[in-house]
Amino acid sequence: MADDPAKRDAAGRFGAGNKANPSGRPRVLVEAIEAFRRPEDLEKLRLRLLEIAKSRDLKAAIAAIREYHDRAFGKPKQVVTGEDGGPVQVDITAIASKIRKLAGDE
C-alpha cells in the first residue's frame, strides 16, 4: 500500500497526520450552517420550507413539511415500554452469557 495516496497502513488505517478530508468541510456548507443559526435567517428557512411543501415533488414536499413541523413543534416523543406497559426489563445474565460465548470463554 506504499503507493496509496491516502497513506494507509497495512491494516487500511490512516497513518499519523493523515485524514480523509484534509481541507475540512466545504466553506459553503459551513456558511449555510452558520446562516441558519442567525435568528433573522430562520424566517428565510421557514419560507423556503413552505415553498418546497407546495411543490409538485411529493417526496420533497413531505420532507419539507416534516422538517418544518419538527422545528416548529419538536419531534414527537416516542415512549419505550416493556411488557404490559411497564418498564423495560433486561436480563443481564443472558447478555453476559452470550458475550462469554462470543469470547470463547464457555
Secondary structure, 3 states (H helix, E strand, C coil): CCCCCCCECCCCCECCCCCCCCCCCCHHHHHHHHHCCCHHHHHHHHHHHHHHHCCCCHHHHHHHHHHHHHHHHCCCCCCCCCHHHCCCCCCHHHHHHHHHHHHCCC
